[in-house]
């Protein structure tokens, strides 16, 4: 009993000291002067000014604005970027991997589209606050598990609760397409092998039956069925379907199935081995969130650099491309999103193409590009200022960040510890 009490007390103290207080609503107009503006659509404006009022961008240009602004930020030698947008994350759905009670990214069942990630989102997560220091200000929150995992929502990463954080609620349904192969690992020293998945067609038939049953239910919605009801937006093309698949045959089968279901908004997620069918994806107007490159090959004869080259190979076919930030310790490592883009830039993309993949392209995929994703007059003032190249971990140093014009804290648990022990080191040096 005493052990249980101490555990509960420890967990309570952990969450009580969680996130920084969210930034207040913008009440003064702000002008950033003489900075390099990376618009997010592929263009760059040198020695330019950017102003925003009441959370909206009101001025961009190289000349001084005629309107007087309340606050001036000197931007000489600095860079302004749109807030970076992370796709396919479980941010706020888990805190400590080793403590099951803090993980809420999966539910029981195979067909659970009615599971809504947004209501489980913890806006006070310490993991969430660590994103902002690298410029990641918006994220898609996605449930995991099953064949149809549930619905995802888009949130900003500085809020009191999920209601305040929400930008777009239930904007997509996530379909994990079965693999045509099963993976087998033998005894130590032997290679991983693959064999044909004997249940592949059966799994596809189960997906088809669920889609057909959902359509039939929506014509006569009685008695109440939450899973069938939750398919309404996807089947009526009011929400996108995110197809999670890697193998070329797996991808083709999934895309053709969804097209036969008259679903227009299809986003391919992960897509590790998609380059050989890039023309097929382009012909079917498939948007892609390609797997981030910082992960190991799955096949023993795989070129270790192929995952770094994948984005440029796909972009040659003029697809709408963004980045899937998942991988090892994916929640924590989502903060490295700009450096994933930077790695793609080292293998074929230009720097501005790489930036666009995690700003305007990501906003288009999430259907929030009317307000987010690029620095344009009338759009949300969701942006950050860096003293260096945001896609290079050696130089990215975010000094200020704003979400809808609100100045947000860049303080995290890590920066607090750094300051604490830096003080100790300085004291020892002076003795």
N, C-alpha and C positions, 0 to 999 in steps of 0.2 A: 504493500500500500504506500509506504514512504517513497519507494522508487517511482511509483506512478505519479505521486504528488510532485516530486522534484522534476520529472519529465514535463508535466503540464506547466509548471511554473517557468521552466526554461523556455518552452515554446511560446508562452504568453509574453515573456520579456523580449523574445526575438521579434515578434510581430508588433509589439507596442513601439519599438524603436525603428520601425520599418522605413518608409519612404519620406523624402523631403516634402514639405508643404507645397502643394501645387502653386504655380505662379498666378498672381492676381490678374484680372481682366485688364487689358491695356487701357489706360486712362490718359496717356500722353502720347502725342505723335512723335515718331522716332525717324531720324534720317541717318543712314550710314553713308559716309562720304569717302570718295576716292579709293574704292576697293575694286577688285576683279570679281565680276559677277558671272557665275556659272549658271546659266538660265535653267538648265535641265533638259532642254530640247535639242542639245547639240551645239548651241551657240555660246559665245563668251563675249562679255563687254568689259573692256579694260578701262581703268580709271573712271569708274562710274559711281553714281549715287543711287541709293534705293531708300525710299521712304514708305512708311506704313502708318495707317490711322485706323483705330477701332478694329484691329485684327486683320485689315485688308491692305494689300500693297497699293499705294496711291501714286507712286512715282518711280520710274526707272529711266536713267539717262546720264549722259556725260556732262551735260550742262547743269548748273545749279538750279534747283526748282524755284519758282516764283513764290510759292507758299512758304511761310515760316514754320519750322518744326520746333516742338518743345524741347526735344532732346537730340543732341548731335553725338554720333559715335564716329570716331576717327578710324578710317579703314585703310590707311596707307599701308601697302605691303601685305594686306590681308585678302582673304577670299570669302565670298558669300556663296553658299550652296542652298538649294532647296532641302527641306528635311528629308532624310533618306527613309525609304519605305521597305520594310521587311515582309516578304511573303512566306506563307506556310510555316508559321511559328507556333509554339506552345507557350509563349511568354504569358506570365500571369496564371498559368494553369498548373504550375509546379514550382516548388521552392527548393526542397532538399531531396535529391534523388533517393537517398538512403532512408528517408522517413516517408513511408507510404501515405500517411495521413495528409501530407502536404502536396500530394500529386493528384490532379483532377483532370487529366487530359484524355482519359479513356473510360468507356462504359461497356457493360456487358451487352452482348448481342452482335449479330452480323449486319442487320439492316436497321440502322438507328438514325435516320435523317432528322428526327425530331430532337435529337440532342443538340442543345444550343450552347456553343462555347462561351458566348459573351456573358451569360449570367454566372459563369464560374470564374470569370476573369478577376484576378486580384490586383487592383490598381496600386496597392501598396507593397507589391513585391520588391524585394531588394534587387532581384535580378532585372526587373523592368527598369529601375532607375539607373542601372549601370549602362543601359543602351545609349542614353542621351549624351554622354561624354564623347562618343564617337560620331554624333550627328544622326543617329537612328531615332526618329521622332514619331513614326507611324508604323503600325504592324498589323498584319492579318493574323487573327487568333483562330487556330484550327484544331478541332478535336481529332484524336487518333483512334485506331483500332477498327476491327470489323471490315465488312465489305463496303458499306456506306457508313462513314464515321459520324456524320452529323453536319451541322451548318456552321460556317465560319462568319466572323464579323471583323470589321476594321476599327481600330481604336487609336487614339493618340496616347503617347506614353507619359502624360503628366496630368493626373486627374485624381479626384477624391474617391471616385467609385466607377463602376462600369457604365452607369448611365451618363456620367459626365465625360467619360472617355470615348464613348461610341461615336463613330463617324458614319459607318454604314452597318446596319444590323442585318444578320442572316442573308448575306450577299452571295453565298455560294454553298453548294452541296459537294461533298468530297467522296469520290468513288475510287476505291482501291481495286484496280483490275487484277484478277488472278494471273499468276505467271504460268506460261505453257511448260515450264520446266520446274523440277524440284531439285534442291541442292543437297548433296550428300557429302559429309566429311568423314573420312575414314580414320584409321589410327594414325598416331603421330608419325610424321615423315612422309605421309602420302598426300597427294594433291586433292583439292576439292573437285568433285565431279558433279555433273548435272545429268539428269535423265528426264524423259518425257513425263509430264504430269498427267497421269491417267484420269484425273478428275477435272481436268481443265474445261472440257465441254459441259460437264455437269454444273460447274460453277458459273459458267456463262448463262446456262439455262436458268439457274436460280436468279441471276440478276435480271434477265428478261422477264421472268414471271413476276418479280417484284415491281418492275416498271409497268407491266401490263395491268397488274392488280391495282397499282396506284391510279392509273388512268381510269380504270373502271370505277374505282371508289369515288373519284372526283366528280363523276357524272351523277352519282347517287350517294352522297356522303352520310351514310347511316348503316350501322351504328358507328359511333366515333372511333376512328383509328388514327392515332397521332402519327405513326410512321407514314401512312399513306397521305395524310393531310399535309405533312411537312414537305412532300414532293411537289406540291402545287406550283411554287415559284419556279422551280427548275423546269418542270414540264411545260409551263406556260412561257418559258424564256424570259422570266422576270428576275432570274438569278442564274449565275454561271454554274457549270458543272466542272469541277476540278478533277481531272483524270490522272491518278497517280500510277505511273508505269515507266519502265526502263527499257525492256527488250523490244526490238523492232516489231516482232510479230504481236507481242502484247499491246504495243501502242497502236498498231494498225487495227487490230481487232476491236480495241476499245473505242477508237475514233469512229470506225465504221458503224459500230453498234449505236453510238450516240447520234450520229448523223441519221441513221435509220429511224431513230426515235424523234426526229425533227427537232433536235436540240441544237441551237445555233451557237451559243456561247460556251465553247469548250476550251479549257486551259489545261495543257499538259504539264504535269509537275514531276520533277526529277529528270526524266528523259536522258539518262546517262548514255544510252547507246542509240540515240536518235539521229545522229548525223547522216547515216546512210539512207534514211528515209526523209531527209529534210525537205525534198521537193514535194513529197506526199503531204507533209504537214503544211507547207505553204499553199498548196493547191486547195486544201480544205480550210484555210484561214484559221489555223490552230495557233493560239497564243501559247507561249512556253515560259515556264519558270524553271530554268535549267539548274541542275544540281551545282552547288558551290564547288569549286575545284579542290579545296583542301581536304580531300579524302583519298583513301587508298584504292588501288585497282582491285576489282573482284575476280578477274581472270588472270591466270598465271602468264599468259602470252600478251597481256594488254600493255600498250605503250603507257608508261607512267605519266607522260605529258599530255595524253589525249584529252584528259578532263580539263586541262587548262586551255586547250585549243578548241573545245567544243562550242563555246559561245560564238567565236568568230566563224566557225564552219556553218553554224545555223544561221547566223546573220547574213551570210552570203545569199541566202534564199529569201531575204526580206521578210522574215517572220517578226512578230512583235515579241521581243525577248526581255525577260527579267531574270532574277536569280532566286532560286530556292535555297534558303539559308540553313537548311537542316543538315545534320551530320553528328559527329561525336560531341556529346555535351551541347546539343543544339541550342538549348535555351540560353545558356551563358555565352556561347560563341556567336550568337546572333549579333552581338556588339561588333564583330569583325566583318560585318556586311560590306563596308566600304573597301576593305582589303581583299575580300573575295572579288569584287569588281576590279580592283587594281591588278589582281593576278590575271584576270581575263584580258586586261589591257596590255599586259606584258606578252600575251600570246595572240595578238591579232586585232583586238579591238583598239580604237583610239580611246584616249582618256575620256573624251566627252561622250562617246558611245557607251562606254562602261558606266559612266555616271548616269546617263539617261536610262540605263537598264534598271537602276534602283531608285529612279525618281519619276519621270514622266511615264515611262513604259509601265512601271509597276502601278502607277495611278490609273492608267488606262485599263489594265487588266482588272483592277478592283473597281472600275467605274466610278472613281472619285476625282478624275482629272479635271472636272469643271472647277474645282477649288484647290486641288493639291497637285504636287508633282513638278511644277515649274514656277519660276519667278516671273510673273506677268501681272500687269495692272488689273486689279479686281479680284485676284486670287488671294487665298489665305496667306498671311505672313507667317508661314511655317518654314523656318530657315535657321541656318547657323553660320557663325563666323569662325573661320580657321586661319591660323597664321601660316599654314602651309597647304600642301596638296592633300586633300581629304582622302584620296584613295591610296596614299602611301603611309604606312604605319610609322615610318621614320620621321615624317614631317607633320602629320595631322595633329593639330593641337587646337581643340575647340575652346574658344574663349567665351562665347555667348551663344545661346540658343533661344529661339522663340517658337511657340506653338500658338497659332491664331493670334499673334501679336503679344502673347503673354511671355514674359521672360521667365524661363524655367531654370531651376537649380541644376548645376552640373556636379554637385556634391554626391558622393556615393559612399557605401560602406568601405570600399577600397581606398578612396581618397582620404577618408577619416583615419584609417589605419596608417596610410603613408605619412600623413602629417604627424601622427602620434609618434611613430618610430623615427621619423626624420628629426624630430625634436630631441629624442633620446641620443641619436647619433651626434647631433650638434653639441649637446651638453658634454658628451664624452670627449669630443675633440677639444673643447675649451678647457678641460681639466688637465 
